[in-house]
Amino acid sequence: MMGGLECKVFVSHKEKHDKKNLLSEPTLSESDIKNIEESWKLLRKDISKVGVVMFMNLFQTHPEVQDAFLPFQQLAKEDMEHSAILRSHALRVMGTVDKCLTRIRTPEKLQNLMHELGERHANYSARQEFIDLVGSQFVYAIKPHLEDCWSKELEEAWLQLFRVMSFHMKKGMRESNVITY
């Protein structure tokens, strides 16, 4: 009986948290968009490196994320850095960032892109809480490449973009029609 009560309280708290997240859709200001677009011009040439650094740091700081990726589960750090599978996935993620930036001034297109990506990730049984980790890891990876123009405003603009991307991706995950057995 006690376990049922605890479970109900947990579900209630989770529902409140989900409703709060659904109500607070993040948006980008014009200043955010300009900062992101200008810095992306400088980053574009290094996206492969940035993507690998992002995932290596993500897996180092959150090993449970590495365990969620079947191809990476048993790889040592040294092998991971040279993994063609990791490089390929990192490039796909960087490609998604690039696609978001081509759609940044048409928010509904960016939202649709990320919603569809979320639906696909639901098919992989990806965990929603991992989605929120990517933005800060991206910022960690790009900062050395933008040292000359780095500012708190630039950092916040990129984090805000990832909040927008994550919001719509997780929405797509929740709304997908995945059949679970």
C-alpha positions in Angstrom: 0.0 0.0 0.0 2.8 2.4 0.9 4.6 1.8 -2.4 1.5 2.7 -4.3 1.2 6.0 -2.5 4.9 6.8 -3.2 4.4 5.9 -6.9 1.4 8.2 -7.1 3.3 11.1 -5.6 6.2 10.6 -8.0 3.8 10.4 -11.0 2.1 13.6 -9.8 5.4 15.4 -9.5 6.5 14.2 -12.9 3.2 15.3 -14.5 3.7 18.8 -13.0 7.2 18.9 -14.3 6.1 17.8 -17.8 3.3 20.4 -17.8 5.7 23.1 -16.7 8.1 22.2 -19.5 5.3 22.1 -22.1 4.1 25.6 -21.1 7.5 27.2 -21.2 8.5 26.9 -24.9 11.9 28.6 -25.3 12.4 31.1 -28.1 15.4 32.9 -29.6 15.8 36.6 -29.7 17.2 38.5 -32.7 20.4 39.1 -30.8 20.7 35.3 -30.1 20.2 34.5 -33.8 22.8 37.0 -34.9 25.4 35.8 -32.4 24.7 32.2 -33.4 24.9 32.9 -37.2 28.1 34.9 -36.9 29.9 32.3 -34.8 28.7 29.4 -36.9 30.5 30.9 -39.9 33.7 30.5 -37.9 32.9 27.0 -36.6 31.7 25.4 -39.8 35.2 24.3 -40.8 35.8 22.4 -37.5 32.4 20.7 -37.1 33.9 17.2 -37.3 36.3 18.0 -34.5 33.7 19.8 -32.4 31.3 16.9 -32.7 33.8 14.3 -31.5 35.0 16.5 -28.6 31.3 17.1 -27.7 30.6 13.4 -27.5 33.9 12.4 -25.8 33.2 14.9 -23.1 29.6 13.9 -22.8 30.6 10.2 -22.4 33.3 11.2 -19.9 31.0 13.3 -17.7 27.9 11.1 -18.2 29.0 7.5 -18.7 25.4 6.4 -18.6 24.9 8.1 -22.0 27.7 6.1 -23.6 26.0 2.9 -22.2 22.8 4.0 -24.0 24.5 3.8 -27.4 24.8 0.1 -28.3 27.8 0.5 -30.6 29.8 2.4 -27.9 29.0 0.2 -24.8 32.2 -1.7 -24.5 34.6 0.7 -26.2 37.6 2.1 -24.3 38.1 5.8 -24.3 41.2 5.5 -26.6 39.2 3.4 -29.1 36.2 5.8 -28.9 38.2 8.8 -30.1 39.0 6.9 -33.3 35.7 5.2 -33.8 34.2 5.7 -37.2 30.8 5.2 -35.7 31.3 8.0 -33.2 32.7 10.3 -35.9 29.7 9.5 -38.1 27.2 10.2 -35.4 29.0 13.4 -34.3 28.8 14.6 -38.0 25.1 13.8 -38.1 24.5 15.8 -35.0 26.6 18.7 -36.4 24.6 18.4 -39.6 21.4 18.8 -37.6 22.8 21.9 -36.0 23.6 23.2 -39.4 20.0 22.4 -40.6 18.6 24.2 -37.6 20.6 27.2 -38.5 19.3 27.3 -42.1 15.8 27.2 -40.5 16.5 29.6 -37.6 14.5 32.4 -39.1 11.5 30.2 -39.8 10.8 28.7 -36.4 8.1 26.4 -37.5 10.5 24.6 -39.9 13.1 24.3 -37.1 10.4 23.0 -34.8 9.3 20.4 -37.4 12.8 19.2 -38.0 13.5 18.6 -34.3 10.0 17.1 -33.7 10.7 14.5 -36.5 14.2 13.9 -35.0 12.5 13.3 -31.6 10.1 10.8 -33.2 13.0 8.9 -34.7 14.9 8.9 -31.4 11.8 7.5 -29.7 12.2 4.5 -32.0 15.7 4.0 -30.6 14.3 4.2 -27.0 16.5 7.2 -26.4 16.0 8.8 -23.0 14.6 12.3 -22.9 16.8 13.4 -20.0 19.9 12.8 -22.2 18.7 15.3 -24.8 19.2 18.2 -22.4 22.8 17.3 -21.8 23.9 18.0 -25.4 23.7 21.8 -25.3 26.2 22.4 -22.5 28.6 19.8 -24.1 28.3 21.6 -27.4 29.2 24.9 -25.8 32.2 23.2 -24.1 33.4 21.9 -27.5 33.0 25.2 -29.4 34.5 27.5 -26.9 38.2 26.9 -27.8 37.4 27.5 -31.4 35.8 30.9 -30.7 38.1 32.1 -27.9 38.7 35.5 -29.6 35.0 36.4 -29.7 33.7 34.4 -26.8 31.3 36.1 -24.4 28.6 35.2 -21.9 26.0 36.4 -24.5 27.4 34.1 -27.1 27.4 31.2 -24.7 23.8 31.9 -23.7 22.7 32.2 -27.3 24.0 28.8 -28.1 22.5 27.3 -24.9 19.2 28.9 -25.8 19.3 27.4 -29.3 19.8 23.9 -27.8 16.9 24.6 -25.4 14.7 25.3 -28.4 16.0 22.2 -30.2 15.6 20.0 -27.1 12.2 21.2 -26.4 10.8 20.2 -29.8 12.8 17.0 -30.0 11.5 15.8 -26.6 8.0 16.9 -27.7 8.4 14.7 -30.8 9.6 11.8 -28.6 6.5 12.1 -26.4 4.1 12.4 -29.3 5.6 9.6 -31.4 3.6 6.5 -32.2 6.2 4.0 -31.0 4.9 0.6 -30.2 6.5 -0.9 -27.1 6.2 -4.5 -26.1 
